Amino acid sequence: MSIGARPFLITSSRDGLDSTVLGSEMLPSVSGAPPARAVEGLLRCMDQLDVVPAVVILDVATDAGAAEIAAALRSDDRLRRTPLVALATDRDQDRVGELYDAGVNSVVPRPGNERELRELIERVRAYWLEANYTAEA
């Protein structure tokens, strides 16, 4: 299994941003699924493409959902070293702590519009795929 060259986005459909961002060729995604189904979708995609995502971005409506997804992803040996980045809507320390406890590597503020979201995804991609040393699973 090879490491993918693009981030993989797991997102909820809580606003209009994801339809535009996900419609691009920028990154594959699992959209609008409950946490368990989102994880199943990612694992199925990995099997079909024979690839492990280089980074997973969690843009989930609730931090609890993101923590649940992160914990499930960390339980798969192929993803134990894959960087997980969660987009958060606030800085509540308890919620941020739950995300880190679940295995997220980074928690960043979620932008409020499509342009800023695209820019953030590109910065996340550049950091994790170009500036950072990674280890294969």
C-alpha positions in Angstrom: 0.0 0.0 0.0 1.4 3.4 -1.0 1.1 6.8 0.7 -1.3 9.2 -1.1 -0.1 12.6 -2.3 -3.2 14.5 -1.2 -5.1 15.0 2.0 -8.3 13.1 2.7 -11.2 15.2 4.1 -13.9 13.8 6.4 -16.6 16.4 6.6 -20.2 16.9 7.8 -22.7 18.7 5.7 -23.5 21.4 8.2 -23.1 24.4 5.9 -22.6 25.2 2.2 -18.8 25.1 2.2 -18.2 21.4 1.7 -20.2 21.0 -1.5 -17.9 23.6 -3.2 -14.7 22.5 -1.6 -15.4 18.8 -2.1 -16.5 19.4 -5.7 -12.9 20.3 -6.5 -10.2 17.9 -7.5 -8.2 19.1 -4.5 -8.8 16.1 -2.3 -10.9 13.0 -1.9 -13.5 13.0 0.8 -16.2 11.3 2.8 -19.1 13.8 3.3 -22.1 14.0 5.5 -21.8 10.5 7.0 -22.1 9.6 10.7 -18.7 8.9 12.3 -18.8 5.1 12.0 -19.9 5.3 8.3 -17.3 8.0 7.6 -14.5 5.7 8.9 -15.9 2.8 6.9 -15.9 5.0 3.8 -12.3 6.0 4.3 -11.2 2.4 4.9 -13.1 1.2 1.8 -11.5 4.0 -0.3 -8.1 2.9 1.0 -8.7 -0.7 0.0 -10.0 0.2 -3.4 -7.2 2.6 -4.3 -4.5 0.6 -2.4 -3.4 3.8 -0.7 -3.0 5.3 2.8 -3.9 9.0 3.0 -0.9 11.2 3.7 -3.0 13.3 6.1 -6.6 13.2 7.2 -8.5 16.4 7.9 -11.5 16.1 10.1 -14.1 18.9 9.5 -16.9 17.4 11.5 -19.9 19.3 12.9 -19.1 18.3 16.5 -15.8 17.9 18.3 -17.3 14.7 19.8 -17.8 13.3 16.3 -14.3 14.3 15.3 -12.9 12.6 18.5 -14.9 9.4 17.7 -13.6 9.4 14.1 -10.0 10.0 15.3 -10.2 7.2 17.8 -11.6 4.8 15.2 -8.9 5.8 12.7 -6.2 5.3 15.2 -7.4 1.7 15.8 -6.5 0.8 12.2 -2.8 -0.2 12.0 -2.5 1.4 8.6 -3.5 4.8 10.0 -1.7 4.8 13.3 1.0 7.2 12.0 -1.1 9.2 9.6 -1.4 12.8 10.7 -5.0 13.7 11.8 -5.9 17.4 11.7 -9.2 18.6 13.2 -10.9 21.8 12.3 -12.5 23.3 15.4 -15.2 25.9 15.8 -14.1 27.1 19.2 -11.1 27.0 21.6 -12.9 25.2 24.5 -9.9 23.5 26.2 -11.9 20.4 27.3 -13.0 19.8 23.7 -9.6 20.5 22.3 -8.1 18.1 24.9 -10.6 15.4 23.9 -9.5 15.7 20.3 -5.8 15.3 21.3 -6.6 12.4 23.6 -8.4 10.7 20.7 -5.2 10.8 18.6 -5.5 14.1 16.6 -2.1 15.6 15.9 -3.3 19.2 15.4 -6.4 21.3 16.1 -6.8 24.4 14.0 -9.6 27.0 13.8 -12.1 26.3 11.1 -12.4 29.2 8.7 -15.8 30.8 8.0 -15.7 30.9 4.2 -14.8 28.7 1.2 -11.7 30.7 0.1 -10.2 30.6 3.6 -11.1 26.9 3.9 -9.3 26.1 0.7 -6.3 28.1 1.8 -6.2 26.3 5.1 -6.4 22.9 3.4 -3.5 23.9 1.2 -1.4 25.1 4.3 -2.2 21.8 6.1 -1.2 19.9 3.0 2.0 21.8 2.5 3.1 21.4 6.2 2.4 17.7 6.5 3.5 16.7 3.0 6.4 19.0 2.3 7.8 20.5 5.5 7.3 17.6 7.9 9.1 14.3 8.1 6.6 11.4 8.1 7.0 7.7 8.9 5.2 4.9 7.1 2.7 2.9 9.1 
